[in-house]
Amino acid sequence: MIRSKPWALVYRGQAHVAARRGSFVFGFWMRPGPRGCKKCTVSLSIALGDKRLISRLEAQAYLGYAAIAPVTECVSLAVRELLDDYARLGNLALAKWLPRREVLRQRLGQLIGADSAHIALCTSATRGLTDLALCLPWRPDDGVLVGDGEFPGNVSPWQNVAQLFALRVDFLPKLRTRDDDEFLSALEARLRAGRVRLVALSAVQFQTGIRAPIEAVIRLCRAYGAELAVDAIQACGVVPLDVVALDIDYLVGGAHKWLMALEGAGFLYVKPECTRKLVPRTAGWLSHEEGLRFLFEGPGMLRYDRPIKSGIQFMEGTSANGVGYAALEAALEPILRLGVPAIFSHVGAYLDALEAGLLARGLTSVRPSQASRRSGILSFQPPMPRTAAELVSALREQGIIATMPDGVVRLAPHFPNGLDEVPCVLAALDIILGD
């Protein structure tokens, strides 16, 4: 719960002051017709375990945050206001919403411990990895190491550039629940063999929820002159991350899972010294310094010799997903107010209780025993002869939303999930397994 103190929140317009414990007051302006402006104010709680941000959600227990998050009330308000502005103002609305993207970068920086100058907005985590892969200064026969069991979005970009630049892509062993020795030994052996330019790894494995030993991987990369690219889409918003403290070279995230926004928005972080090495192969018209001047300052401003931006925001080279960025900015507000460490602790307590119930029923959990390897995901093997598809479908009929990547049943709660849901989830499983 957030400490009670008066604070002002300006949400795209009217300022409101709130002193309620754990709640926000969101405000926006609507013009419903000839009567003029009407102020709409909604009070939304953001306490851990409080569902009022997702009050329209039909599920009894939504455990699908590792796939797609439900739309929250704050996201709905932000999107409605943006659409209202563009409906009323047309292109004049851009003057209001374009500067908001820097606010979004600042919030993303707060989330991952980075300066906003080192963050570029993009349309997805995979798009960020693809653009990064295209812009790295490759040499023929450079090596890229990826983990077996990675989400395809962190494999395809590297395979594609391997064909373009004559690179080698090799796979590391899959991360296991018991220990990291096999993975780290294989990584060191590959690095020692030479010519590994980059290691690509997810912060959290999408199907098992195993958290990667990022600190150990970074140490090995530094010892052998390789860089590390982290896909953090299954970590950002639920697992604490600090890219500066960890010394991560590259990191991507997406909006529609644990950040609780919409599909079609993401971000890329690049360490400053790594940015200077990039080749701007994906540059577009907005990648240039002062690239907008010819649209607003009269004749003589249309030029094709403006330099490419020196920072990572040269990656933002064209018109972007304004709706997705507005949604992501709004979605980050409650996450940052609650704090990712508090969210992680809350989700961990939920999964501890849920896992105990699964084990008591004879089910096999693939959640790591070490706390340092846990995330917001608890996956378990379906009992024979049941399949994951059958269990997930049956759970859905009981009002429990789960997912089934690669044949496991994946349960992924977030901060709105209350611990009082756990008995309901286990009771639903009892009904299903008893049939």
Residue pairs with C-beta under 8 A, 6 or more apart in sequence:
1 21
1 22
1 47
1 48
2 21
2 22
2 46
2 47
2 337
2 338
3 21
4 19
4 20
4 21
5 19
6 17
6 18
6 19
7 17
7 18
7 19
8 15
8 16
8 17
9 15
9 16
9 18
9 24
9 25
9 26
9 333
11 26
11 27
11 28
11 77
11 78
11 330
12 28
12 78
12 81
12 82
12 96
12 100
13 27
13 28
13 29
13 81
14 27
14 28
14 29
14 39
14 41
15 27
16 25
16 26
16 27
16 41
17 25
18 24
18 25
18 43
20 43
21 47
22 45
22 46
22 47
22 50
23 43
23 44
23 45
23 46
23 47
24 43
24 44
24 45
24 46
24 74
24 333
24 334
24 337
25 41
25 42
25 43
25 44
26 41
26 42
26 43
26 44
26 73
26 74
26 77
27 39
27 40
27 41
27 42
28 40
28 77
28 80
28 81
28 84
29 37
29 38
29 39
29 40
29 81
29 84
30 37
30 38
30 40
30 80
30 84
31 37
31 38
31 84
31 88
32 38
42 73
42 77
44 52
44 53
44 73
44 74
45 52
45 53
46 53
46 334
46 337
46 338
46 415
48 338
48 342
48 343
48 346
48 415
49 346
49 415
49 416
49 417
49 418
49 419
49 420
50 416
50 418
51 57
51 416
51 417
51 418
52 73
53 72
53 73
53 74
53 334
53 416
54 62
54 70
54 71
54 72
54 73
54 416
55 73
57 70
58 399
59 399
59 400
59 401
60 398
60 399
60 400
60 421
60 424
61 399
61 400
61 401
61 413
61 417
61 421
61 424
61 425
62 70
62 401
62 413
62 416
62 417
63 400
63 401
63 402
63 410
63 411
63 412
63 413
63 417
63 425
64 401
64 402
64 403
64 412
65 238
65 257
65 258
65 260
65 376
65 412
65 413
65 414
66 206
66 209
66 234
66 257
66 258
66 376
66 377
66 403
66 410
66 412
67 257
67 403
67 410
67 412
68 256
68 257
68 263
69 256
69 257
69 258
69 259
69 260
69 261
69 414
70 260
71 262
72 260
72 330
72 331
72 334
74 330
74 331
74 333
74 334
75 260
75 261
75 262
75 327
75 330
75 331
77 330
78 326
78 327
78 329
78 330
79 262
79 323
79 326
79 327
79 330
81 326
82 93
82 97
82 322
82 323
82 326
83 323
85 93
85 96
85 97
86 93
89 96
97 322
97 326
100 325
100 326
100 329
101 121
101 320
101 325
102 116
103 329
104 121
104 325
104 328
104 329
104 332
105 116
105 119
105 121
105 267
106 116
107 329
107 332
107 333
107 336
108 114
108 116
108 119
108 253
108 267
108 269
108 332
109 115
109 116
109 118
109 119
110 336
111 236
111 237
111 241
111 332
111 335
111 336
111 340
112 232
112 236
112 241
112 242
112 243
112 251
112 253
112 269
113 241
113 242
113 243
113 244
113 245
114 243
114 244
114 269
117 311
117 312
117 313
118 269
118 270
118 271
118 272
118 275
118 311
118 312
119 267
119 268
119 269
119 312
119 313
120 128
120 267
120 268
120 270
120 312
120 313
120 314
120 315
120 316
121 265
121 266
121 267
121 316
121 320
121 325
122 128
122 131
122 252
122 265
122 266
122 267
122 268
122 315
122 316
123 264
123 265
123 266
123 320
123 321
123 324
124 153
124 254
124 263
124 264
124 265
124 266
125 153
125 154
125 231
125 232
125 233
125 252
125 253
125 254
125 266
126 153
126 154
126 156
126 157
126 252
126 254
127 266
128 252
128 253
128 266
128 267
128 268
128 315
129 153
129 154
129 157
129 158
129 200
129 229
129 231
129 252
129 268
130 156
130 157
130 160
131 268
131 282
131 315
132 157
132 229
132 250
132 252
132 268
132 270
132 278
133 157
133 158
133 160
133 161
134 161
134 164
134 281
134 282
135 278
135 279
135 280
135 281
135 282
135 315
136 161
136 197
136 198
136 277
136 278
136 279
137 277
137 278
137 279
138 161
138 165
138 167
138 197
139 165
139 197
140 165
140 166
140 167
141 166
141 167
141 168
141 195
142 165
142 167
142 168
142 195
142 196
142 197
142 198
143 167
143 168
143 169
143 170
143 190
143 195
143 196
143 197
143 198
144 158
144 162
144 167
144 168
144 169
144 170
144 196
144 197
144 198
144 199
144 200
145 169
145 170
145 171
145 172
145 187
145 190
145 191
145 196
145 198
145 199
145 200
145 226
146 154
146 155
146 158
146 169
146 170
146 171
146 172
146 199
146 200
146 201
147 171
147 172
147 173
147 174
147 175
147 183
147 200
147 201
147 202
147 205
147 212
148 171
148 172
148 173
148 174
149 174
149 175
149 205
149 207
149 208
149 406
150 200
150 201
150 202
150 205
150 231
151 202
151 206
151 231
151 233
153 231
153 233
154 200
154 201
154 202
154 231
155 169
155 200
158 167
158 169
158 198
158 200
159 169
161 167
162 168
162 169
167 197
168 195
170 190
172 183
172 186
172 187
172 190
173 182
173 183
173 186
174 183
175 183
175 205
175 208
175 210
175 212
176 182
176 183
176 210
177 208
177 210
177 366
177 367
177 368
177 369
177 373
178 368
178 369
180 213
180 216
180 373
183 213
184 213
184 216
184 217
184 220
187 199
187 217
187 220
188 220
188 224
190 196
191 199
191 220
191 221
191 223
191 224
191 226
192 224
196 224
196 226
197 226
197 227
198 226
198 227
198 228
198 229
199 217
199 221
199 226
199 227
199 228
199 229
200 228
200 229
200 231
201 212
201 214
201 217
201 228
201 229
201 230
201 231
202 212
202 230
202 231
202 232
202 233
202 234
203 211
203 212
203 214
203 230
203 231
203 232
203 234
203 235
203 239
203 241
204 210
204 211
204 212
204 232
204 234
204 235
204 239
204 375
204 376
204 377
205 211
205 212
205 234
206 234
206 377
206 405
207 379
207 405
207 406
207 408
207 410
208 366
208 367
208 377
208 379
208 408
209 234
209 366
209 367
209 368
209 374
209 375
209 376
209 377
209 378
209 379
209 410
209 412
210 366
210 368
210 373
210 375
211 235
211 239
211 368
211 372
211 373
211 374
211 375
212 230
213 372
213 373
214 228
214 230
214 246
214 248
215 246
217 228
218 228
218 246
218 247
218 248
220 226
221 227
221 228
222 247
227 249
227 250
227 274
228 248
228 249
228 250
229 249
229 250
229 251
229 252
230 248
230 250
230 251
230 252
231 251
231 252
232 241
232 251
232 252
232 253
233 252
233 253
233 254
233 257
233 258
233 266
234 257
234 258
234 375
234 376
234 377
235 241
235 253
235 258
235 375
236 253
236 258
236 259
237 257
237 258
237 259
237 260
237 335
237 340
237 343
237 414
238 258
238 340
238 343
238 344
238 347
238 375
238 376
238 414
239 340
239 344
239 375
239 376
240 340
240 341
240 344
241 251
241 340
243 251
243 269
243 271
247 271
248 269
248 271
249 270
249 271
249 274
250 268
250 269
250 270
250 271
250 274
251 268
251 269
252 266
252 267
252 268
252 269
253 259
253 266
253 267
254 265
254 266
255 261
255 262
255 263
255 264
255 265
255 266
255 324
255 327
255 328
255 331
256 262
256 263
256 264
256 265
258 376
258 414
259 328
259 331
259 332
259 335
260 331
260 335
260 414
261 324
261 327
261 328
261 330
261 331
261 332
262 323
262 324
262 327
262 328
263 324
264 321
264 323
264 324
265 321
265 324
265 325
265 327
265 328
268 312
268 315
269 312
270 278
270 312
275 310
275 311
275 312
276 310
278 312
280 287
280 308
280 314
282 315
282 317
283 308
283 314
283 317
284 317
284 318
285 291
285 317
285 318
286 292
286 316
286 317
286 318
286 319
287 308
287 309
287 314
287 315
287 316
287 317
288 306
288 307
288 308
288 309
289 306
289 307
289 308
289 309
290 306
291 306
293 301
294 301
294 302
294 303
308 314
334 415
335 343
335 415
338 415
343 414
343 415
344 376
346 415
347 376
347 413
347 414
347 415
347 417
348 371
348 374
349 419
350 413
350 417
350 419
350 421
350 422
351 367
351 374
351 376
351 378
351 411
351 413
353 419
353 422
354 378
354 411
354 422
354 425
354 426
355 365
355 367
355 378
357 422
357 425
357 426
357 429
358 365
358 378
358 380
358 426
358 429
359 365
361 426
361 429
361 430
361 433
362 383
363 380
363 381
363 383
363 429
364 380
364 381
365 378
365 379
365 380
366 379
366 380
366 381
366 408
367 374
367 377
367 378
367 379
367 380
368 374
376 412
376 413
376 414
377 410
377 411
377 412
378 410
378 411
378 412
379 408
379 409
379 410
379 411
380 408
380 409
380 411
381 408
381 409
382 388
382 390
382 391
382 407
382 408
382 409
383 433
386 433
387 407
388 404
388 407
388 408
388 409
389 404
391 402
391 404
391 409
391 432
392 402
392 403
392 404
392 409
394 432
394 435
395 401
395 402
395 409
395 428
395 429
395 432
396 402
398 428
398 431
398 432
399 424
399 428
400 424
400 425
400 428
402 409
402 410
402 411
403 409
403 410
403 412
404 410
411 425
413 421
